[in-house]
Amino acid sequence: MQVAAAAAAAAAAAAAAAGPTAAQAAQQQTDDASSADAALQPQTLQLKVQVLRSIDQVTAAEWDGLVAAQPEVNPFLKWAFLHALEASKSAVPEEGWGAQHVTVRDAASGQLLGAAPMYLKGHSYGEYVFDSSWANHSHMMGKRYYPKLQVCVPFTPVTGNRLLVQPGPLAPTVLKALAQTLVTITDEMGVSSLHVTFPTGQEWAALGALGFQQRRGIQYHWENRGYSSFEGFLADLKQSKRKSIRQERKSIAKQGLAVRRLAGCEVTAGQWDTFHSFYQATVDKKWGSAYLTREFWHMLGSEMGSQVMLVVAEQEGRTVAAALNLVGSHCVYGRNWGSVGGREFKNLHFEVCYYQAIEEAIARGLPRVEAGAQGEHKLQRGYLPNFTHSAHYMADPTMRSAVAKFLGREEQQVRGWAGRSSRYAAGQGGAAGTRLGREEQQVRGWAGRSSRYAAGQGGAAGTRLGREEQQLQYTWQALTLEGSPFKHDKTVEYFVDKMSSYSSLSSLSSLSSSDEADSAPASPPGTYRNSTDA
């Protein structure tokens, strides 16, 4: 490049005597050479990483801008939802959830390029990916398992982006930087581990390529195959299933029950109080823990009304049961439900939690319904098995080895369970097995591309991304780790003190029973029904 610049400078000097026009032309040649030189010089992207004590430390507009830029807009990732969890005292340090949200900015411009909702945790409650056996093993080794770091949405077993990255040519670099920064934070804090729960399949593959240990589970989701009505959906099922579902729905009216769907903005303060009493009754009935406070429901309705749907069941003008749903760009998400005094109404749970969500998805033209964690009885009602994912970084090599053995055994069980569920659901046109196979191939494709990208070689996607990175020669630096309460407060000591109370509790709720006539497969390994989950 120096030769080209010198030649251009010599041409400019020689042309100066030839008059203004020639000199200007030569100067232009020099400028062009300098511009070419500058374009080919390595460019350094400096990233400023901050660890935030609260979601309040980033603006809603910035955070939601990242959420809106993802392939699917997930309402649980919205600033308002995370804020409601904190402001309502549902997910706060006093309850074992210390916000450690990570933001990644362009150090020069201040633009928010990436973020991750993260918490420093003193227990394993409200996660739905169970690691109590890991904690027990760690304690047997004489090592402290808590506190740990969790990248998640508290109390929400819903798949969605966990590493929020602004799309564009820098996205692969920022995602890699964000993931590696999370590991750095884990090591600098001196905590036992980092857990990324319910990420997308693509994020899961990328984290695996970066050395995270991978884990899978099973949930049951409903798929909209272009249905124009609920009857259209029933037409896809076996005759026996159609008959059973119709009978279940007819039984609701026979009990004098009327069911309707309300948008969040239509729900009154009194109705939210009633719903909280249902939630509390279900928790008490199932010997569970009430994670969410009364204030949370009110804040959710007022701040996210357009994305909230409450299904209510009334008898003689009185609300006797309800189910909470959130609505995203591609999915209706069923979350919590309950009834007056925990009372049982025949088939009402299926109506308010499953069938009403399906009707709403059909009406809106949404592709999916995700009706909460576990629940093999969903198979009999048109819901099909899907893989869920998590990725884990264990700081201690001995624990890493032990977890690897555990995950190897568990993966065999999960695969076996998926196969049995798929065969059981084959009465729905064989869609379950075919779809799980497609999903497996897709995840393998993501994993291959991520691995090639991480290695800087091979494949069309990896080649293109590698070429872009070589051309631009971007480098990233974590300039600062600001605002971590771990460094300023005795956060770890606080959680350790709390462990005596947590250790006396069970991390599992009792299994819910069902009077189903059909025999669905037994629950997959390591799963349970949350006390209030749909």
SELOPA-456013 format. One record per residue (C-alpha): x, y, z; residue number from 1; residue in three letters. Coordinates in Angstrom, 1 decimal. Each point is the difference from the previous one (the first is absolute). Last residue first. Example, Ala and Ser with C-alpha at 12.3 -4.5 7.8 and 13.67 -1.06 7.14 Angstrom:
2
R        x        y        z   num   residuo
R     13.7     -1.1      7.1     2       SER
R     -1.4     -3.4      0.7     1       ALA
This chain:
534
R        x        y        z   num   residuo
R    -51.1    -24.5     32.2   534       ALA
R      2.5      0.6      2.7   533       ASP
R     -1.2      0.7      3.5   532       THR
R      1.8     -2.6      2.1   531       SER
R      2.6     -0.7     -2.6   530       ASN
R     -0.3     -3.5     -1.5   529       ARG
R      3.0     -2.1      0.3   528       TYR
R      2.9     -1.1     -2.2   527       THR
R      3.4     -1.7      0.6   526       GLY
R     -0.6     -2.8     -2.4   525       PRO
R     -3.0      0.1     -2.3   524       PRO
R     -3.4     -0.6      1.6   523       SER
R     -1.6     -3.4     -0.7   522       ALA
R     -1.5     -0.6     -3.4   521       PRO
R     -3.7      0.7     -0.4   520       ALA
R     -2.6     -2.5      1.1   519       SER
R     -3.4      0.9     -1.3   518       ASP
R     -2.9      0.2      2.5   517       ALA
R      1.4      3.2      1.6   516       GLU
R     -0.8      0.5      3.7   515       ASP
R      3.1      2.2      0.4   514       SER
R      2.4      0.4      2.9   513       SER
R      2.3      3.0      0.6   512       SER
R      3.5     -0.9      1.0   511       LEU
R      1.0      1.6      3.3   510       SER
R      2.3      3.0     -0.2   509       SER
R      3.8     -0.5     -0.1   508       LEU
R      2.7      2.2      1.4   507       SER
R     -0.7     -1.2      3.5   506       SER
R      0.6      2.4      2.9   505       LEU
R      2.4     -0.3      2.9   504       SER
R      2.9      1.1     -2.1   503       SER
R     -1.6      3.3     -0.8   502       TYR
R     -0.1      1.2      3.6   501       SER
R      3.7     -0.9      0.6   500       SER
R      0.9      1.4     -3.4   499       MET
R     -1.0      3.6      0.9   498       LYS
R      3.3      0.6      1.7   497       ASP
R      1.8     -1.2     -3.1   496       VAL
R     -2.1      2.5     -2.0   495       PHE
R      1.0      2.9      2.1   494       TYR
R      3.7     -1.0      0.0   493       GLU
R     -0.1     -0.1     -3.8   492       VAL
R     -1.6      3.4     -0.2   491       THR
R      2.4      1.7      2.4   490       LYS
R     -0.3      3.3     -1.9   489       ASP
R      2.4      1.8     -2.3   488       HIS
R      1.5     -2.6     -2.3   487       LYS
R     -3.0     -2.3      0.0   486       PHE
R     -2.2      3.0     -0.6   485       PRO
R      1.5      0.2     -3.5   484       SER
R     -0.3      3.6     -1.3   483       GLY
R      2.7      0.0     -2.6   482       GLU
R      2.0     -2.8     -1.7   481       LEU
R      2.2      2.1     -2.2   480       THR
R      1.7      0.0     -3.3   479       LEU
R     -1.1     -3.4     -1.2   478       ALA
R      2.0      0.1     -3.3   477       GLN
R     -1.1     -1.0     -3.4   476       TRP
R      2.0     -0.3     -3.2   475       THR
R     -1.3      0.6     -3.4   474       TYR
R      2.2     -0.9     -2.9   473       GLN
R     -2.4      1.4     -2.5   472       LEU
R      1.2     -2.2     -2.8   471       GLN
R      0.9     -3.0      2.2   470       GLN
R     -3.4      0.2      1.8   469       GLU
R     -1.9      0.3     -3.2   468       GLU
R      1.9     -3.0     -1.4   467       ARG
R     -0.7     -2.0      3.1   466       GLY
R     -3.7      0.8     -0.2   465       LEU
R     -0.1     -1.0     -3.7   464       ARG
R      2.1     -3.1      0.5   463       THR
R     -2.0     -1.1      3.0   462       GLY
R     -3.3      0.5     -1.9   461       ALA
R      1.2     -1.8     -3.1   460       ALA
R      1.8     -2.8      1.9   459       GLY
R      3.5     -0.3      1.4   458       GLY
R      2.3      1.9      2.3   457       GLN
R      0.4      2.6      2.8   456       GLY
R     -0.1     -2.6      2.8   455       ALA
R     -2.9      1.8      1.7   454       ALA
R     -1.7      0.5     -3.3   453       TYR
R      0.4     -3.6     -0.9   452       ARG
R     -1.4     -1.0      3.4   451       SER
R     -2.9      2.4     -0.4   450       SER
R     -0.8     -1.2     -3.4   449       ARG
R      0.1     -3.6      1.1   448       GLY
R     -2.1      0.7      3.1   447       ALA
R     -2.6      1.9     -2.0   446       TRP
R     -0.2     -2.9     -2.4   445       GLY
R     -0.3     -2.5      2.9   444       ARG
R     -2.8      2.2      1.4   443       VAL
R     -1.8     -0.1     -3.3   442       GLN
R      0.4     -3.8     -0.4   441       GLN
R     -1.4     -0.6      3.5   440       GLU
R     -2.9      2.4     -0.6   439       GLU
R     -0.8     -1.9     -3.2   438       ARG
R      0.0     -3.3      1.9   437       GLY
R     -2.2      1.5      2.7   436       LEU
R     -2.4      1.1     -2.7   435       ARG
R     -0.2     -3.4     -1.7   434       THR
R     -0.4     -1.8      3.3   433       GLY
R     -2.8      2.3      1.2   432       ALA
R     -1.8      0.3     -3.3   431       ALA
R     -0.9     -3.7     -0.3   430       GLY
R     -3.5      1.0     -1.1   429       GLY
R     -1.3      0.7      3.4   428       GLN
R     -0.2     -3.7      1.0   427       GLY
R      3.8      0.1      0.0   426       ALA
R     -0.2      1.8      3.3   425       ALA
R      0.9     -3.1      2.0   424       TYR
R      2.9     -0.7     -2.4   423       ARG
R      1.3      3.5      0.4   422       SER
R     -0.3     -0.2      3.8   421       SER
R      1.9     -3.3      0.0   420       ARG
R      2.7      1.4     -2.2   419       GLY
R      0.3      3.2      2.0   418       ALA
R      0.3     -2.1      3.2   417       TRP
R      2.8     -2.1     -1.4   416       GLY
R      1.8      3.1     -1.2   415       ARG
R     -0.4      1.6      3.5   414       VAL
R      1.3     -3.1      1.7   413       GLN
R      3.0     -0.2     -2.2   412       GLN
R      0.7      3.7      0.6   411       GLU
R     -0.3     -0.6      3.7   410       GLU
R      2.9     -2.5      0.0   409       ARG
R      2.3      2.3     -1.9   408       GLY
R     -1.1      2.9      2.1   407       LEU
R      1.0     -1.7      3.2   406       PHE
R      3.4     -1.0     -1.3   405       LYS
R      0.6      3.6     -1.2   404       ALA
R     -1.2      1.3      3.4   403       VAL
R      2.7     -2.0      1.7   402       ALA
R      2.7      1.2     -2.3   401       SER
R     -1.0      3.6      0.4   400       ARG
R     -0.2     -0.4      3.7   399       MET
R      3.7     -1.2      0.0   398       THR
R      1.0      2.9     -2.3   397       PRO
R     -1.6      2.6      2.3   396       ASP
R     -1.4      3.0     -1.8   395       ALA
R     -3.0     -1.9     -1.3   394       MET
R     -1.5      1.7     -3.1   393       TYR
R     -3.5     -1.2     -1.0   392       HIS
R     -2.3      0.2     -3.0   391       ALA
R     -3.7     -0.7     -0.1   390       SER
R     -2.5     -1.2     -2.5   389       HIS
R     -3.6     -1.0     -0.6   388       THR
R     -1.0     -2.8     -2.4   387       PHE
R     -3.5     -0.2     -1.2   386       ASN
R     -2.8     -2.6      0.5   385       PRO
R     -3.4      0.5     -1.5   384       LEU
R     -3.2      1.6      1.3   383       TYR
R     -3.3     -1.3     -1.5   382       GLY
R     -1.9     -0.7      3.1   381       ARG
R      1.2     -3.5      0.8   380       GLN
R      3.6      1.1     -0.1   379       LEU
R     -0.8      2.7      2.5   378       LYS
R     -0.4     -2.7      2.7   377       HIS
R      3.8     -0.1      0.0   376       GLU
R      0.0      3.2      2.0   375       GLY
R      3.5      1.5      0.1   374       GLN
R      0.5      3.8      0.0   373       ALA
R     -2.4      2.6     -1.3   372       GLY
R     -2.7      0.2     -2.7   371       ALA
R      2.1      0.9     -3.0   370       GLU
R     -2.5      0.8     -2.8   369       VAL
R      1.4      0.4     -3.5   368       ARG
R     -0.2      1.4     -3.5   367       PRO
R     -2.1      3.1      0.6   366       LEU
R     -2.9      0.8     -2.3   365       GLY
R     -1.7      2.3      2.5   364       ARG
R     -3.2     -1.9      0.1   363       ALA
R      1.8     -3.4     -0.2   362       ILE
R      2.3      1.0      2.9   361       ALA
R     -3.0      1.2      2.1   360       GLU
R     -1.9     -3.3     -0.6   359       GLU
R      3.1     -2.0      1.0   358       ILE
R      0.4      2.0      3.2   357       ALA
R     -3.7     -0.6      0.8   356       GLN
R      0.6     -3.8     -0.5   355       TYR
R      3.0     -0.3      2.2   354       TYR
R     -0.1      1.9      3.3   353       CYS
R     -3.7      1.0      0.3   352       VAL
R     -1.5     -3.2     -1.5   351       GLU
R      2.5     -2.5      1.3   350       PHE
R     -0.1      1.3      3.5   349       HIS
R     -3.8      0.0     -0.1   348       LEU
R     -0.2     -3.8     -0.8   347       ASN
R     -2.0     -0.7      3.2   346       LYS
R      0.1      2.9      2.4   345       PHE
R      2.4     -0.5      2.9   344       GLU
R      0.2      2.6      2.8   343       ARG
R      3.3      1.6      0.9   342       GLY
R     -1.8      2.4      2.3   341       GLY
R     -1.3      1.8     -3.1   340       VAL
R      1.9     -1.2     -3.0   339       SER
R      3.6      0.3     -1.3   338       GLY
R      2.1      0.7     -3.1   337       TRP
R      3.4      1.2     -0.9   336       ASN
R      2.0      0.1     -3.3   335       ARG
R     -1.5     -0.6     -3.5   334       GLY
R      2.0      1.5     -2.8   333       TYR
R     -1.8      0.9     -3.2   332       VAL
R      2.6      0.1     -2.8   331       CYS
R      1.5      1.7     -3.0   330       HIS
R      0.2      3.7      0.7   329       SER
R     -0.6     -0.5      3.7   328       GLY
R     -3.2     -0.5      2.2   327       VAL
R      0.1     -0.5      3.7   326       LEU
R     -2.4     -2.4      1.7   325       ASN
R     -1.5     -0.1      3.5   324       LEU
R     -2.6     -2.6      0.9   323       ALA
R     -3.1      0.6      2.1   322       ALA
R     -2.5     -1.8      2.3   321       ALA
R     -3.1      0.6      2.0   320       VAL
R     -1.1      3.5     -1.1   319       THR
R     -3.5      0.5      1.3   318       ARG
R     -3.0      0.8     -2.2   317       GLY
R     -1.7     -3.3      0.6   316       GLU
R      3.2     -1.8     -1.0   315       GLN
R      2.7      1.8     -1.7   314       GLU
R      3.2     -1.2     -1.7   313       ALA
R      2.7      2.6     -0.9   312       VAL
R      2.7      0.0     -2.6   311       VAL
R      2.4      2.9      0.6   310       LEU
R      1.9      1.2     -3.1   309       MET
R      3.0      2.3      0.4   308       VAL
R      1.9      1.5     -3.0   307       GLN
R     -2.2      3.1     -0.3   306       SER
R      0.0      0.6      3.7   305       GLY
R      3.8     -0.1      0.4   304       MET
R      0.5      2.9      2.6   303       GLU
R     -3.4      0.1      1.7   302       SER
R     -0.7     -3.7      0.0   301       GLY
R      3.5     -1.1      0.9   300       LEU
R      0.2      2.6      2.8   299       MET
R     -3.2     -1.3      1.5   298       HIS
R      1.1     -3.6     -0.3   297       TRP
R      3.4      0.8      1.7   296       PHE
R     -1.6      1.9      2.9   295       GLU
R     -1.6     -3.2      1.3   294       ARG
R      3.5     -1.6      0.3   293       THR
R      1.5     -2.8     -2.2   292       LEU
R      2.1     -2.8      1.4   291       TYR
R     -2.7     -1.8      1.9   290       ALA
R      1.8     -3.2      1.0   289       SER
R     -1.5     -3.5     -0.4   288       GLY
R     -1.9     -2.4      2.2   287       TRP
R     -2.4     -0.7     -2.8   286       LYS
R     -3.1      1.2      1.7   285       LYS
R      1.7      3.1      1.5   284       ASP
R      1.4      1.0     -3.4   283       VAL
R     -3.4     -0.5     -1.6   282       THR
R     -1.7      2.1      2.6   281       ALA
R      2.6      2.8     -0.4   280       GLN
R     -0.6      0.1     -3.8   279       TYR
R     -3.7      0.1      0.5   278       PHE
R      0.4      2.8      2.6   277       SER
R      2.2      1.8     -2.5   276       HIS
R     -2.7     -0.3     -2.6   275       PHE
R     -2.5      1.6      2.3   274       THR
R      2.3      2.9      0.6   273       ASP
R      0.4      0.4     -3.7   272       TRP
R     -3.7     -0.1     -0.4   271       GLN
R     -0.4      2.7      2.6   270       GLY
R      2.5      2.2     -1.8   269       ALA
R     -2.0     -0.3     -3.2   268       THR
R      1.0     -2.0     -3.1   267       VAL
R     -0.9      1.7     -3.2   266       GLU
R      3.5      1.3     -0.7   265       CYS
R      1.3     -3.5      0.3   264       GLY
R     -2.2     -1.2     -2.7   263       ALA
R     -2.8     -2.3      1.2   262       LEU
R     -1.0     -3.5     -1.3   261       ARG
R     -3.3     -1.5      0.9   260       ARG
R     -1.2     -3.3      1.6   259       VAL
R     -3.5     -0.7      1.3   258       ALA
R     -0.6     -2.8      2.6   257       LEU
R     -3.4     -1.4      0.8   256       GLY
R      1.5     -3.5      0.5   255       GLN
R     -1.7     -1.2     -3.2   254       LYS
R      1.7      2.9     -1.8   253       ALA
R      3.5     -1.3      0.9   252       ILE
R     -1.0     -3.6     -0.8   251       SER
R     -0.4      0.9     -3.7   250       LYS
R      3.7      0.8     -0.2   249       ARG
R      1.1     -3.3      1.4   248       GLU
R     -2.4     -1.9     -2.2   247       GLN
R      1.4      1.8     -3.1   246       ARG
R      3.5     -0.9      1.1   245       ILE
R     -0.8     -3.7      0.4   244       SER
R     -1.8     -0.3     -3.3   243       LYS
R      2.9      1.7     -1.9   242       ARG
R      2.5     -2.3      1.8   241       LYS
R     -2.0     -3.1     -0.9   240       SER
R     -0.3      1.1     -3.7   239       GLN
R      3.7      0.5     -0.3   238       LYS
R      1.1      3.6     -0.4   237       LEU
R      0.3      2.3     -3.0   236       ASP
R     -3.7      0.8     -0.1   235       ALA
R      0.3      1.3      3.6   234       LEU
R      2.2      2.9     -1.3   233       PHE
R     -2.6      0.9     -2.6   232       GLY
R     -2.7     -0.1      2.7   231       GLU
R      2.0      2.6      1.9   230       PHE
R     -0.2      2.3     -3.0   229       SER
R      1.9      1.3     -3.0   228       SER
R      3.0     -2.3      0.5   227       TYR
R      3.2      0.8     -1.7   226       GLY
R      2.0     -2.8      1.5   225       ARG
R      0.0      1.6      3.5   224       ASN
R      2.4     -1.9      2.2   223       GLU
R     -0.7     -0.8      3.7   222       TRP
R      2.9     -0.4      2.3   221       HIS
R      1.1     -2.6      2.5   220       TYR
R      3.3      0.3      1.8   219       GLN
R      3.1     -2.3      0.2   218       ILE
R      3.5      0.6      1.3   217       GLY
R      3.4      0.5     -1.3   216       ARG
R      3.5      0.7      1.4   215       ARG
R      3.2      1.4     -1.4   214       GLN
R      3.3      0.7      1.7   213       GLN
R      1.5      3.3     -1.2   212       PHE
R      3.2     -0.2     -2.0   211       GLY
R     -0.4      2.8     -2.6   210       LEU
R     -1.5     -2.3     -2.5   209       ALA
R     -2.6     -1.0      2.6   208       GLY
R     -0.9      3.7      0.5   207       LEU
R     -0.6      0.3     -3.8   206       ALA
R     -2.2     -3.1     -0.1   205       ALA
R     -2.1      1.2      3.0   204       TRP
R     -0.3      3.5     -1.6   203       GLU
R     -1.4     -1.6     -3.1   202       GLN
R     -2.3     -2.3      1.9   201       GLY
R     -1.4      3.1      1.8   200       THR
R      0.9      0.4      3.7   199       PRO
R     -2.1     -1.7      2.7   198       PHE
R      2.6      0.2      2.8   197       THR
R      3.5      1.5     -0.1   196       VAL
R      1.8     -1.2      3.1   195       HIS
R      3.2      1.3      1.4   194       LEU
R      2.0     -1.7      2.8   193       SER
R      1.7     -0.1      3.3   192       SER
R      0.5      3.7      0.8   191       VAL
R      3.4      1.6      0.1   190       GLY
R     -1.3      3.4     -1.2   189       MET
R      2.8      0.3     -2.4   188       GLU
R     -0.6     -3.6     -1.4   187       ASP
R     -3.7      0.6     -0.5   186       THR
R      0.6      3.4     -1.5   185       ILE
R      2.5     -1.5     -2.4   184       THR
R     -2.4     -2.7     -1.0   183       VAL
R     -2.7      2.6     -0.7   182       LEU
R      2.6      2.0     -2.0   181       THR
R      0.6     -3.0     -2.2   180       GLN
R     -3.7     -0.2     -0.8   179       ALA
R     -0.2      3.7     -0.7   178       LEU
R      3.1      0.1     -2.2   177       ALA
R     -1.3     -3.0     -2.0   176       LYS
R     -3.3      1.7     -0.5   175       LEU
R      1.7      3.3     -0.8   174       VAL
R      2.2     -1.6     -2.7   173       THR
R     -2.9     -1.9     -1.6   172       PRO
R     -2.2      3.2      0.0   171       ALA
R      2.6      2.4     -1.5   170       LEU
R     -1.3     -0.4     -3.5   169       PRO
R     -3.5      0.9      1.1   168       GLY
R     -2.6     -1.0      2.6   167       PRO
R      0.2      1.6      3.5   166       GLN
R      0.7     -2.8      2.4   165       VAL
R     -2.2     -1.3      2.9   164       LEU
R      1.7     -3.0      1.5   163       LEU
R     -2.9     -1.7      1.8   162       ARG
R     -2.3     -0.2     -3.0   161       ASN
R     -3.1     -2.0      0.7   160       GLY
R     -1.3     -3.3      1.3   159       THR
R     -2.5      0.2      2.8   158       VAL
R      0.4     -1.6      3.4   157       PRO
R     -0.7      3.3      1.9   156       THR
R      0.5      0.4      3.7   155       PHE
R      2.8      2.5     -0.5   154       PRO
R      1.0      0.8     -3.6   153       VAL
R      3.4     -1.5     -0.5   152       CYS
R      3.7      0.3      0.1   151       VAL
R      0.8     -1.5      3.4   150       GLN
R      3.2      0.6      2.1   149       LEU
R      0.8     -2.1      3.0   148       LYS
R      0.1      0.7      3.8   147       PRO
R     -0.1     -2.8      1.0   146       TYR
R      1.9     -3.1     -1.0   145       TYR
R      2.6      0.1      2.8   144       ARG
R      2.6     -2.8     -0.1   143       LYS
R      0.6     -2.7      2.5   142       GLY
R     -0.3     -2.7     -2.6   141       MET
R     -3.3     -1.1      1.6   140       MET
R     -1.2      3.6     -0.3   139       HIS
R      0.8     -0.1     -3.8   138       SER
R     -1.9     -3.3     -0.3   137       HIS
R     -3.0      1.4      1.8   136       ASN
R      0.0      3.1     -2.3   135       ALA
R      0.2     -2.1     -3.1   134       TRP
R     -2.9     -2.2      1.3   133       SER
R     -2.0      3.3      0.5   132       SER
R      0.7      1.0     -3.6   131       ASP
R     -3.5      0.0     -1.4   130       PHE
R     -0.9      2.1     -3.1   129       VAL
R     -3.4      1.4      1.0   128       TYR
R      1.6      3.2      1.5   127       GLU
R     -2.3      1.3      2.7   126       GLY
R      2.1     -1.5      2.9   125       TYR
R      3.6     -0.9     -0.3   124       SER
R      1.5      2.0      2.9   123       HIS
R      2.2      3.0      0.9   122       GLY
R     -0.2      1.5     -3.5   121       LYS
R      2.0      2.8     -1.8   120       LEU
R     -2.3      1.0     -2.8   119       TYR
R      0.4      0.6     -3.8   118       MET
R     -2.1      1.5     -2.7   117       PRO
R      2.5      0.2     -2.9   116       ALA
R      0.8      3.0     -2.2   115       ALA
R      1.6      0.9     -3.4   114       GLY
R      0.8      2.9     -2.3   113       LEU
R     -1.2      3.0      2.1   112       LEU
R      1.5      3.0     -1.8   111       GLN
R      2.4      2.1      2.2   110       GLY
R      1.7      1.4     -3.1   109       SER
R      3.6     -0.6      0.9   108       ALA
R     -0.3     -2.9      2.5   107       ALA
R     -2.4     -1.9     -2.2   106       ASP
R     -2.2     -1.4      2.7   105       ARG
R     -0.5     -3.4      1.7   104       VAL
R     -2.5     -0.3      2.8   103       THR
R     -0.1     -2.7      2.7   102       VAL
R     -2.8     -0.3      2.5   101       HIS
R      1.2     -1.0      3.5   100       GLN
R     -3.3      0.1      1.9    99       ALA
R      0.2     -1.7      3.3    98       GLY
R     -2.6     -2.8      0.3    97       TRP
R      0.0     -1.8      3.4    96       GLY
R     -3.3      1.4      1.3    95       GLU
R      1.7      2.8      1.9    94       GLU
R      2.1      0.6     -3.0    93       PRO
R     -3.0      0.8     -2.2    92       VAL
R     -2.3     -1.9     -2.4    91       ALA
R     -3.5      0.3      1.3    90       SER
R      0.4      3.3      1.8    89       LYS
R     -2.7      1.6     -2.2    88       SER
R      2.6      2.5     -1.4    87       ALA
R      2.4     -2.8     -1.1    86       GLU
R     -2.5     -2.4     -1.7    85       LEU
R     -1.8      3.0     -1.5    84       ALA
R      3.2      1.4     -1.4    83       HIS
R      0.8     -3.3     -1.7    82       LEU
R     -3.5      0.0     -1.6    81       PHE
R      0.2      3.7     -0.9    80       ALA
R      3.4     -0.4     -1.6    79       TRP
R     -1.3     -2.6     -2.4    78       LYS
R      1.6     -3.4      0.1    77       LEU
R     -3.2     -1.7      1.2    76       PHE
R     -1.9      1.5     -3.0    75       PRO
R      2.1     -2.0     -2.5    74       ASN
R      0.3      1.8     -3.4    73       VAL
R      1.2     -2.6     -2.5    72       GLU
R      2.9      0.4     -2.4    71       PRO
R      1.7      2.4      2.4    70       GLN
R      0.0      3.8     -0.7    69       ALA
R     -2.9      0.7      2.2    68       ALA
R      1.9     -1.3      3.1    67       VAL
R      3.0      2.2     -0.8    66       LEU
R     -2.2      3.1     -0.4    65       GLY
R     -1.8     -1.1      3.2    64       ASP
R      3.2      0.5      2.0    63       TRP
R      0.8      3.4     -1.5    62       GLU
R     -3.5      1.3      0.2    61       ALA
R     -0.5     -1.3      3.5    60       ALA
R      3.1      1.9      1.2    59       THR
R      2.8     -1.9      1.8    58       VAL
R      0.7      0.4      3.7    57       GLN
R     -3.6     -0.7      0.9    56       ASP
R      0.7     -3.7     -0.9    55       ILE
R      1.7     -0.1      3.3    54       SER
R      3.5     -0.6      1.5    53       ARG
R      1.6      0.3     -3.5    52       LEU
R      3.2     -1.6     -1.2    51       VAL
R      1.6      2.1     -2.7    50       GLN
R      2.1     -1.0     -3.0    49       VAL
R      1.6      2.7     -2.2    48       LYS
R      0.9     -1.4     -3.4    47       LEU
R      2.9      1.3     -2.0    46       GLN
R     -0.3     -0.6     -3.7    45       LEU
R      3.4      0.3     -1.5    44       THR
R      0.4      0.5     -3.7    43       GLN
R      3.0     -1.6     -1.8    42       PRO
R      1.3      2.2     -2.9    41       GLN
R     -1.4     -0.9     -3.4    40       LEU
R     -2.5      2.9     -0.2    39       ALA
R      2.7      2.4      1.2    38       ALA
R      2.4     -1.0     -2.8    37       ASP
R     -2.7      0.3     -2.6    36       ALA
R     -0.8      3.4      1.3    35       SER
R      3.6      1.0     -0.1    34       SER
R      0.3     -1.2     -3.6    33       ALA
R     -3.2      1.9     -0.9    32       ASP
R      1.4      3.2      1.6    31       ASP
R      3.3     -0.4     -1.9    30       THR
R     -1.9     -0.4     -3.3    29       GLN
R     -2.1      3.0      0.8    28       GLN
R      3.2      1.9      0.7    27       GLN
R      1.3     -1.0     -3.5    26       ALA
R     -3.2      1.2     -1.6    25       ALA
R      0.2      3.3      1.9    24       GLN
R      3.6      0.4     -1.1    23       ALA
R     -1.0     -0.7     -3.6    22       ALA
R     -2.7      2.6      0.1    21       THR
R      2.1      2.6      1.8    20       PRO
R      2.9      0.0     -2.4    19       GLY
R      2.7     -2.3     -1.3    18       ALA
R      2.4      1.0      2.6    17       ALA
R     -2.0     -1.9      2.7    16       ALA
R      0.0     -3.2     -2.1    15       ALA
R      3.3     -1.3      1.1    14       ALA
R     -0.8      0.6      3.7    13       ALA
R     -3.4     -1.7     -0.3    12       ALA
R      1.5     -3.0     -1.9    11       ALA
R      2.6     -0.3      2.7    10       ALA
R     -2.7     -0.1      2.7     9       ALA
R     -1.9     -2.6     -1.9     8       ALA
R      3.1     -2.2     -0.3     7       ALA
R      0.7      0.4      3.7     6       ALA
R     -3.6     -1.0      1.0     5       ALA
R      0.2     -3.1     -2.2     4       ALA
R      3.4     -1.0      1.3     3       VAL
R     -1.2      0.5      3.6     2       GLN
R     -3.0     -2.3     -0.6     1       MET
